[in-house]
Amino acid sequence: MWRRMPRAEDGRVTEIITGPAMSPLEILVLLGAVATVVARWLPPAARPRVTIAAGAVVVLSAIVLGVTGIRWQLLPVLAGAALALPFAVLPLLPRRTGRPARRARWWLALPGSMACVGLIATGPAAAWAFPVPVFPEPTGDFAVGTRVVQWTDPLRPETFTADPDDRRTVVVQLWYPARQSPAGTQRAQYLGRTEQEARTVSAALARGVGLPGFLVDGVPRARSRSVFDAPVDDGGGRFPVVLFSPGSGGVRTQNTAWAEELASHGYLVAALDHPYDSAAVVLADGRTITTETASSGDPDEDEQLAAGWTAVRAADLSFVLTRLDALDGGESADPLSGRLDTGRVAVTGHSMGGAAALQAARQDRRFGAVVDLDGYPHGPTSPALDRPTLALTQAVTPGTDPRYLPRLTEALNAGTATSYRLTVPGAAHLTFMDGPLYLPPVPSIVGTLGRTGSPRVVAAATLAFLDAVLRDAPGDLAGVLPAYGSLSVHHPGDHPDTSG
């Protein structure tokens, strides 16, 4: 694996892409397929050995991949090899007269070889566009553990169902500072506790954006950098708490790289699935709840719907903080009891989750800071925010919702605490979650910061803010944050000043 930490240069982040897009076995198939095509053009003495070796590599590797699970990106590679193989093998077979079979003329073979090479080249191109995500190694002093809990609020009915006895249930994934696991320990499955859950969630996410599920079949194969149920760090310190709400249709794991980076620096991150809003939520009893939120197409009605969904999410966030406070207080025997600093809590979210974070901070004074990752502020703007807030956004362009920046600026200006809006150059909306790790690197979709540069810069800016407001780290945020983009500082009662 090849990796370099990103660095800020005039607001930009540079990096080296992490890891190859194909596994060693897939690369072996690719090389065998290329050799099968090339064999036709080799001198007669070398042709038989190369053809037999290449054909054996392709066939045996394909059999192994068929057993372990073959990705769709390998299908054109195998098709190209299958088309080339007969033309490479047949000239080696003796005719009845005992003479070697006659090869096709070069001017006839050349177009066929080029067609096979084109098919084979499609494979690595597709694997590069839709890779199995490779998560960046966290940079903090702590290893990272993770676990999943499910909590039901007995005081809140489930508003998405008609059953009067149904109570609101949320699924929460925790990332926390952990002891170093032994070498070779299995890393946590991405998108779910099991590969089956990961496939269910991946398919639901693909449906939500109108993609065929097979295009992202590499995502549920991924492993993150944390370890399920790893022992909690035994240093004795207490961890500030960061709650996270995903975007509309998003899931608790959508910001795993960001969460692992924060946890490696000593934070407890609790990310929520919001049933009936998240794309797919797999409950402890095996039931899968899919999203029931959908746009109406009418802007005014959609704003009312979004405000209602945001209010439910905000209540979920407050409920989870209550459960974490009880967990820390020793309500039940738990390795995290006594280790959570629930007096230092930030509420965060991406997209609609950012709006929910803003609402939760208005309603619940236990939240000491807010991080909004490119989220439009749905719902009421009162009472005024009285907590330090960091809003990370993409650059506002003519294609951006014209209401977005005025609405966000209004919310930040109305606050009674100093707040910050950081415009990250090269960012798109999906820059602020794990999407750049596995989606095609199209600037309008994932931005231009690179596969691992995106989560790095978002996490670094988040950490700079949280360390300052929750841990009283020395330094002036107005001087630190411009390393990651263009900064607007919103002082209480003032017009925003721009620096950076």
N, C-alpha and C positions, 0 to 999 in steps of 0.2 A: 504494500500500500504506500502511495506517495502522497504526502500532505504537507502543507505549509500554513502557518497561521496567517490570517488576513491582516492587512495593515491599512490604516487610513492614509490616503494620499489625495489631498484636495477633495475630500469627501467621498473618495472611491475606495473600494476594497479590492485587493488583488489576491489571487489564490492559485494553487495548483489543484486541478480536479482530482478527487480522491478515488483511487482504485479503477481497475478496468471495467468496461461495461459487460464483459462476457467472462464466464467462469473458465478455469483451465480446460475442462472437458469440452466446453463449447468452442474454445479456441482450437482445440485439437481437431474437432470436426471441421472447422473452417479451413485449417491448414490442409487436412486430408482432401477436402473438396477441391481446393485450389490445385493441389498436386495431381488430382485426377484429370483436371482439364489440361494442365501443363504437360502431362505424360505424353499426350498425342504429338507434341512438338519436340520431344527429346530425341537424341540420336538412337538408332536401333539398339545399340548395346545396353543403354540405360533404361530403355522404355519398359521392358518386362518387370524389372525389380520395382521401379517407381509405381507402376500401375497396380501391381499386386499389393504393395505396402500401403499405398493410398487407399485402395478399395477396402482393405482390411481395417484400416483406422476408421474410415467413415462408417462401415457396417457395425463394427464392435462398439464404437462410441454412441451410435444411434440407438443400439440395443440398450446400453446402460442408461442413456437419457430417457428412453421410453419407460424404463422401470422406475427411475428416480423422479421423473417429471420433466417433460420437454417444454421449453418456451416456444411461443409462436414465432419468435424471431429466427429460430433455427430452421423453420420449414422451408423458406426459399433456399437456404444453404443446402439442405438435403435434396431439394428438387433439382438444383443445379448439378449436384454430384450425381444424382440418379440419371440425369440426361446425358452427362458426359461419360459415365462409366461404360456403357455398352460400346461406345465408339473408341474407348481406350482399350477395352478387353478384346473385342472381336478381331482386330488385326493381329493379335497374338495367337489366335487359334489356328492350327494348321488346316488347310483345305484337304479334301479327299486325295488330291494329287500329291499331298505331302508338302506342297509349297505354302509359305505364309499367306494369310489372307491379304488381299489388296486394300490399302488405305484409301480413303477418299482424297481427292485432289485438295491441295491446300486452300485454293480459292473457294472450295465448297465447305471445307472444315472450319475456315476462319470465322464466318458468320455464326456458326453453331457454337464455337468456343467463346466468342464474344457474348452471345446470349447467355451461356452458362455462367460466365464470369459476372455478368450483370445481375443474374439471379443470386449468385453467392454473395455479391457485395451488398445486396439489399439486407442481408442478415445483420452484419455488424452495424450498418446504418440504423436499422430499427432498434437494435440493442442499445445503441448510443442514445437514441431519442427516448426510449422507454426502458431504462435500466432497472435492475434490482437496486433499490436505494442503498447506498453505503453511508452510514451516519458518521459525522465527524466525531473524533475523540474529544470528550470534554476536557477543558483546559484547567479546571480547578484542582484543589488539593485533595478532594474527596473522590472515592469511587462512588458509584450511584446504584442504589437499589430501587426497586419499584414493586408495587402491589396494587391490587384492585379491591375496592370495598363497595358495598351496596347499602344504601341507607334509605329508610322510608320515614317520611314526616307524618306523624299521626295527626297533626293539627291541620294539614292542608289536603283538601280533596283534589283528585286528579281532574283538572278542568277539560282535558282532551277526551274523556270518556263519560258515558252517561251513568255509570255505576256509582250510586251514592256512597258505597262503602270503599271505593277505590281511593287509595291515598297516594300522594305524590312520592315517587321513588326515583332516586338518582343513582347512577353508577359513577364512581370516582376513582381515578387512578392517581396514586401518590408516587412521586419521585423524591428520594431523600438521600442525604449523605450516608454512605455505608462503609463498612470495612472492606478492604481489598479482598476480592474473591480469589481462590486458587487459579493458577494458570489453566486454561482450557475449559473453564466454567462456561456453560451454555448461556448466551446472552438472551435477553427478553425478546420474545416475538413482537414484531411491529404490528399495530392495529388490533391486537387482541391477545387474550391469555393463551389461546391455542391457535394452530394454523387454520382450523375450521372457522373459528370466530373471525380471524383476520380475513379469510376469503369472503365471508358473509359481509363484513364491513366494506371491504374493497369493492365488491360487486355493487353494493348500495351506493357508495360514493360515485362510482362510474355512472350508474343510472341517473344519479342526481344531476350530472352535468352533461348527460346525453352521449356518453362515450360507450362503445362496446366494452364489456368487462374484460375481454381477452387482451386488450391493449395494455392494461396495467396489471397483467397477471404476475409480474415480477414483484409487485409491492407486498403481497402477503408472504412472499418468500424471505423478506428482509428480517434482519435482527438488528436491534438497536444496541446501544452501548451500556445499558443498565442490566442488572441481574434481578430476576424475580425473587422476592423474599430474602434478599441479601441481609445479613446482620447489620443493624444500625450502627453507625460509627460510635465507637466507645470513648470518644474524647470527653464526653460529659457536658459539652456546650448545648445551648438551646438554639433551635433553628427558626429564623423568621419564616413566616408563612406567605405563600403566594398562591392565590386562587386563580383559576383560568377557565374562561368560557369560550368554546369554539365558535366559528362562524355559522351562519345559517346553513343547516344541513350538515355541518361539520361534526366531528367526533372528538372524544377526549384525547386521542392520540395524535391529532393532526399537527401538534407543535412539540413532538417528542424531542427533536434535536435541541430546541430552545429550552425545554424543561430539564433535560439532562445537563445542559450547560449550567443552568441556575443551581440545580441540586449539587453539582460538583463544587460550587462555590459556597455551599453551606446553607442553602434554602430548602425548605420543604415546599414542593409544588403539588397542588391538588387540582387536577383538571377534570371537568365534569362532562358526562354525557347527559343531554337533556332529552328524555324520552318524548317521542312524538314530534320532536324538532330535529334532533340529530338523525343522520341518514339511517343508521341502524344501531340499536342498543340491545345487546345480548344480556338478558337477566340471569341471575343465579339459578333459576329454575329451568333454564334452557329456552325460554320464550325469546323471540326477537321482535322488538318494536321498531317499526320503520316510521319515517317522517310523515306527518299529516299537515305540515305547514306548506302552503303554496301561494304564489302570487295570484291576485285577481286580475291583474292587467290595468286596473284603475289606480293612478298614483295616490289619490287621496285615500281610497279604501286600503291600499297597500300600506300606507303610513300608519293608519289606525291598527291594522293587523300586526304590523311590526312592533308598534308600541305595546300591544298586548302581549306578544311573545317575549318582548324584552322584559316586561314586568315579571313574567313567570320565571325567566332566567335569573333576574335579580333576586327573587325570593329563594331560588335554588342556591344561589351563592351564599346568602345569609344563613340558610339552613345548614349548609356544609360547614361553614365556619363554626356554627354552634356545635355540630358533631365533632369537629376537630378539637374544640375547646374541651368537650367532655372526654374525648380520647386522651388528651394531654393530662387532664385531671385525674386519670386513673379510674374512670367509670368501669372499665374492663381491663383485664391484664393485656397489655400491649407493649411491644418493644419501643414504641414512640411515646409512651406515657412519660410525662415530665421532661420531654425533649423539645416540645414545640413552644415557641415564643409567640403565643397568640395575642400578646400586647403589641407586636410589630407585624402587621398584616397588610399586604397589598392585594388589590383585586384587579385582575387583568382580563383581557379578551381580545379576540380577533374578529373584525367585521361586526356582525350583530353582537358577538360576545363582548366587543369593546363597548358598544352601547349599553349592554347589560352591566358591565363593570361600572360605567359612569352612573347608572341608576342605582346600583347597589350601594355605591359610596354616598350618594345623596340620602339614602334611607337608613343606613346602618353606620353609626359612628365608630364601630370597631375597625372598619377599614381605614388604615392610615395613609394609603397612597393608591393611585390609580395609574394603570398603564393601558392605553387604548391603542391597539395595533390596527390602524387603518379602518376604524369603525365609525360609521355615520351615527350621530347621536339621536336615536329614536326616543320618542316619549317626551315627557315634560322636561323643561330646563330649570325647573325650580323644585325644591330649594336650591340655592346656589351651591356649587361645589366648594367645600371648605377643606379639601385635602389636596396636597400637591399632586399634580397630574402630568403625565407625559403622554403625548399623542404622537405616535410615529406614523407617518403617512407617505404615500407615493407622491410624486410631483403632480400637481393639479394641471391638467391639460384641457383643451377644448372638448375632448371626449369624456372627461370626468363629469359626474353629476354636478351641475352648476350650483345646486343647493348645498353641496357637501361642505366646502370650505367656509362659507358664511355661517352655516349652522354650527360647525365645530368651533369657529372663532368666537361666536356668540356664547357658547357654553364655557369656553376657557376664559373669556373676558369677564363673564359674570361671576367667576369664582372669587372666593375670599382668601385663597392661597395662591402663591406663585405657581404658575403652570408653564409647560413647555410644549411647543409643537416642533418636531424634528422631521423635516422633509428629507428622506433618504434618496440620494441620487441613484438612478438606475433601478429603482424599485418599481414593482407592479403590485397589484393587490395580493397575489399569492406568494410574493416574496416573504410575507410575514408569517408563513407557516412552512410545513415540510415539502410543499409542492415542488420547489426547485430541485429537490433530491431525485425525483423520479418522473417529472413531466418533461416534455420536449423543451429545450432552451429557447423558446420563442419570447422575445422581449416583452411583447404585449401581455403575455400570460404570466411569466415568472420573473421578468426583469432581466437585468444584465449583470448581476453580481456574481453569477456562477452557482454551481451546484451546492457547494458547501459555504461559499462566501455569504449567501443570503442568510442562513440561520446564524452564522457567526456575527455579522454586523448587527442584526436585530437583537441577539442575546447580549452582545457587548454594550449596546446603548441602554438596554433594559437594566443590566447589572450596574452600570454607572449611576443610573437614576436611583435604583433601589438601595444601593450601598450608601448613597448620600442621604436619602430621606428616612430609611429604616435603621441604618447602622451609624449614621452621623459620620460617615467617612469624610476626611478632610478634603478640601478642594471646592471650587466654585463650579456648579453644574453649567452655568452659562459659558464657562471656559472649557469644560470637558466635552460636552455634547456636540459642539461643532466639528469634532473629529469624525463624526459619523454622518454629517449632512448639514443642511441649512437650518438654523435654529431661530425660532421666534419665541421670545420670552413674554409671557403674559402676567404682568403684575396686577395685584388687586386694584381695581378702579382705574387702571391705566390702559392706554392703547398699546398694542403689541410693539415691542422693539425687535428689530431683526439684527442678528449677528451671525457670523460664520459664513 
